[in-house]
Amino acid sequence: MNVHARDWDAFVTPAEEGAVHMDLAVEGITCAACMGEIERGLSRLPGIRKARVNLTSQRLAVDWDTGQTGADQIVAELSRLGYTAHPFDPASQKDRQDQTGKNLLRCMAVAGFAGMNIMLLSVSVWSGNATDITPETRDFFHWLSALIALPTVAYSGRPFFKSAFSALRAGRLNMDVPIVIGVTLAVGLSLIQTMQHQHHAYFESAVMLLFFLLVGRYLDHNMRGRTRSFAENIAALKAEVAARIGADGTVREVPLSKIEPGDMVLVMAGDRVPVDGVVVDGRSEIDQSLVTGETILHPVEKGTQVYAGTLNGDGTLKVRVSAATGATLLDEVNRLLETATQAKSLYVRLADRAAQLYAPIVHGAAAVTFAGWMLAGADWQPALVIAISVLIITCPCALGLAVPAVQVV
């Protein structure tokens, strides 16, 4: 969808020291390399103060000086890098993430089912090569494997193909490019070897590689979804209104933004405490597991400190407000959680640097391997098999997924 600059300006908010801020949901972020690519790309724009990608929510937070860069230029730069941006909305972002998870699950199921069937045919070929299989039977099993593998790779490989082609269109390399090259070459070489009545084909290797990569990506997606749900659950504890007790004793529900320190609020039985404060009247028990981690109800009475987000038991309390919206312990927990998910540890920064070097080094190593074996007198097919092995063995999943996953956990 094409969006004009004035539309993007509607999502810009003031930030500190005269800067402005914008949150964007970015499609196509799969690993640490994508994060680094976006942050480095935006940092090259004039006036950018901070660009930080949250891998868990695929959220991009940007601060910049309006006099030097516009919101439309930031979105255009993301498009040039091969990423699609949307205004960040937690509800729609959750829908997109859920759809991505379902798509990964379908791709994984197809690859797993097809891989098992191709493996059965391959085992028959391997055992037959050691005994008495006829060339006609071997070719028949190889063509059956091809009939299963080709549509499987086309369907289950879509998450990798889409990511790799987007990167190549933007003139860059990401970690899905060597995966796509390795799988495509393995399937193409297997087709050629089947046509040439060779003893071996590698359809099962290509499909099983896709299956295991999809398993890792699906588990990583689920882990990030659980982390995101945890953050959303904490944010949901925040009340939107409070029952303020007026000077004449009347009780009226008002928005939490209208509550000031020193006000008196009424907390009914079964309600969540909307503010931080001190009990001035009443007796009850409160679930303070948000603060202490202990699920046993904590008795409260006059003079007891209570916190926003905790759950009142069976008593009615009058609470004098000490901190209201934006300054409560619950707000601080949310800020800490947001900071933690966006912060980068030493290991994630190390993975970012390694990811920058990964693709060119691996592609160069595979090309040198192929050329070296050809110069050594090997036929082009064995040389290509070894070069493909270099691409597959150096699969980037551990680097691109495991380190950020550990950081999120």
N, C-alpha and C positions, 0 to 999 in steps of 0.2 A: 504494500500500500504506500503510495506517495503522499507524504505529508509536508505541507508548506512550513516555512520557517516560523511564521506567526503561530502555528499550531504547537510547535515544539516549545516556543517561548512560554506557552501557558503552563508548562510543567516545570518551569524554572522558579526556584525559591531563593530568597536572600540568604546569604551565609555571612560568616564573620569577616570583619575587616574589609568590607566593601565588595567581597566576592559574591558569586551566585552559585547555586547548587542544583543538580538535577540527578534523579535516579532513573535508570533505564533497565529494562529486562532485555538481555541479549541472547539471541538464539545461536547455537552452534558451539558453545563453550563445552569442551569435553575433558580438558586436562590442564595441567600447570602451564604447558606451552601456550595454550590459548590465552590464559590470563596474562602472561608476560607479553604476548604479542599485542593485546589490546592496550595494556597500560603503557608500553613503550610507544606504540603508535600514537596514542592521544597525547602523551607527554611532549611529542614533537610539535604540537600545535602551540601557537603563541598564547600566553596568558593562562595556560593550564597550571593550576596550583597542585591539584591532587586528582589522580584517577585510580580507583581501587575496585577490583572485581571480587565479588563474593562467589566462589565456586559452588557453594551449596545451593544458593538461591538463584544463581546466574544473574546477579544484580550488579550493575555498574553504578558507582557513585562518583560524580565528577564535580570538582570545584574549580572555577575559573573566573578571570576578570572579564567582564562583559565588553569592555572597550577594545579588547584584542581578538576575541573569538566569540562566535555566536553558537546558539544551541544547534542550529541546522548544520553548521560546519562539523560539529562533533558527531552528529548522526551520519553525515556524509563520509567522514573518515572511517567510521565503523563499517559502513557499506563498502568502502574501498578495500578494507582489510578482509572482507568476506563474511561479515556478521550482520544479522538483521536486528534492529533495535525496535523496542516497543516501550511506551510509557509504563513504568513499573507499577503494577497493580497486584497485590498479593493474591486476590481471588482468581484473576485470569491467569496469573503465573502458575498457580497451583493446578489449574485445569491443563495448562500446557505440559507441566511436569508429569501429571497423571497420564496424559496421552503418550508422552515419550516413554514412560515405564511400560505401558501396554504394548507399544510398538516393539520395544526391546524384547519383551517376553515372547511375543509372537515370532520374532526373528530367531530367538534362541531355541524355541520349541521346534521350528521347522529345521534349523540346522542340526539339532540333536537327533531328531527322528531320521533325517536323511543320512546323517553321518553313520548311524548304527547300521542302516541298510547297506550303504556303500561298503562299510567295513566287513560285513558278512560276505559280500561278493569278493572283496580283496583277499580275505582269508582263504577263500576257495582257490583263488588264483595263485596265492603264495604256496599253499600246500600242493596244488597241482603242478606248479613249476618244479617242485622237488620230486614229483612222482611221474605221472603219465598223462597230464592234461594235454588235449589236442590244441593246436593253434586256433582252430575255429571256435572251440569252446572258450578259450581265453579271450579272444576278440569279442565274442558275444558278451561275456561278463564285463569287459571294459566298456563296451558301448552302453550296456545297462547302467553302469556307474556314471557314465557321461550324461545319460538321459536324466538321472536323478540330480547330479551335481550342478549342471548348468543352471536350471531354474532356481535351485537352492542358493547358489552363490549370488545370483541376480537379486533374489528376494532378501535373504538374510544379510547380505553385505551392504544393503542400502545405508545404514547408519555410517559406515566407514566410507563408502563411495561419495555420499553427499558431503561429508566433512572434507574429504581429500580434494574433491573437485572445487569446492568453495575456496579452499586454500590456494590451489593452483591458479584459479581465475584471478585471485588477488595477488598473484606473483610471489607466493611464499610457500614454505613447506611446514606441515605439521606432522604429528606422530601417526596419523592415519594414512599418510601417503605411502610409506614403506609397506604397511599392511596390505593396502590395495594392490601395490605393484607385486608383492610376493604372491598373493592369492591369485591374481590375474595371470601372472606368468606360470604358476604351477598348473592352473587349469588349462591354459593354452598349450603348454608343453605336453600335458597329458593327452590332449586331443590329437596333437601331431604324432605322438608315440603310438596312440591307438590306431591311427590311420596307417602307420608304418609297421603294424603288427609286432610292436615291441613286447618284451616280457613284462615290463613294469609301466604303471601309470600312477599318478599321484592325486587322483580325485579325492580319496578319503583324507589325505593330509590337508588339502585346502579347506574341505568342509569342516573337519574336526578343529582346525585352527580357528575358523570363524566361530564355531560353537564355544570354544573355551574363552575366546575374546569377548563374546557376547555374555557369557556367564559372569565374567569379571565386571563388565560394564553395567550389567543389570544389578548385580549386588552392590556396586558402588552407587548406582542411582538410588536404590532402596535405602542404603545407609544415609545418604544425604537427605532423602525424604523424611526419614525418622528424625534426623537432627532438626530439619525445618519444622516438623510438627511439634517437636519439643519447644522450640522458640515460640511458635504460634500459641501453644497452650499456656505458656507463661504470660504472654501478652494478653491473652483472653481473660486473665484473672483481674485485670484492671477494670474498675467500675467506671461507668460513664456519668452517673448522677450520684448525689448524696442527699440525705434528708437533713437539711440544716434547721437548727432550732433557733428561732428568732428571739429578739430581746423580750417580746411579750409571751414567749413560751409556745408560739405556734410552730408547727413543723411543716416545712415545704421542701419538695424535691427540686433541686437546682442542678445545673450542669456542674461537673467537677471543676471546670475552669473558673467558676464563680466562688469557689471555696478558698478562703484565706486562712493563714495561720492565726490561731486564736479563736476561730469560729467553733461553735458547738454543733456536733452532728449526732444523729440518733441511728444506732445500728440495731435492727430488729433480729430476732432469732432466725437462724438459717441464712442470713445475708452475709455477703462478703464485706469486710471492713474497707471503706473506700479511701481512707487516708491514713497517714501515720499520726498517732496522737496518744494521749494519756486518758485512761478511763477516769471520769469524775463521778460517775454514779452507775450503780448496777453491778451484777455479779453473773458470770457465765463461764463457759469453757470454750476455748478457741483452738482450731486446728492450725498450728503454726509450722507445719511441715515445710512450707515454702522457705521459711527462715532457718529452721533448725534441722530439718530432715527427719524429725521425730513425728510419727503419726499419732502418738498418744495425745489426747486433748489436754491443753494447758489451761489451768484455772486462772481467771483474771478477776480483778476487783478494783476498787478505787485506788488510783495511783499506779496501776499496771500499764506498761507501754504496750501498744498494739500497732500492727503494721498493715498497710494496704495490701489487699489480696488474700489475707488470711480469712478463714471461715468461722463465723460466730456460731456458737452452739445453741443452747435452749434458753438463753437469757437475753434481756434487752439492756443495751449499754448506751450511756451518754459519753461521748468522747470529745475532748478538747483537741483541736487540730494543731499539730506541730509541723507537719509538712503535707502539702497538697499536691496537685497535679504537677508532674515534671520534677519533683524533688523528693519523692518517696523512695523507700528502700526498693520497692518493686520496679520503679523507673530506673534505679541504679543497676539492678540486676539485668534488666533489658539492655541497658547501654553496655554493660560489661559483656553480655552475650553477643551483641552486635559487633563490638570491637574484637572479640575473640574470633568470630567467624571470618572477619575481614583481615585480621592481622596475619603476618607471615613470619613463621619461625625461621631460624637459621637453616633448617633442613629443607623447608619449602623454597627458600631463596636459592639454596644450592641446587635443588631440582630444577628451578626456573633456568638457571645458567646452563645446566647440563642439557636441558631440553632444547635450548637454542642451538647447541652444537650437535645434537643427536642426529637429526635428519641428514644434513650434509655429510657428516662423517660416515654414517651407515651406507648411504647411497654411494659415496666414494669408495668405501671398502668393498661393496658388492661389485662395482664396476672394475676395480683393480683385480679382484678375485677372478672375475670372468676373463679379463684380458690376460692375466697371468697364466691361467690354465690353457688358454688358446695358444699363447706363446710357447708353453711347455709341450705342445703337440697334442693336446686333448681335443676330441671332437666337440663341436659347439654344444651338443645336447648335454653331455656330462658337465661341461664347464658352466652351462646355464643352471643346471640342477644345484651345483655347489654355490653359485651366486645367489640363487633363490634361498638356499639354506642360510646364507649370511643374513639376508633380510628378515627371515622368520625367526632365527635363533636370537637375534638382537631385538626381539619384539619389545616395544617401549612400555608395555602395560605396567610393569613394576615401577618404573620411573614416573610415568605420567599419571598413574592412579593411586598407587599405594601411599606415596608420601603425602599428597593432599588429603587422602582419606584419613590417615593417622592424625593429621593436623585437625581435621574437623571433629573427629572423635574426642 
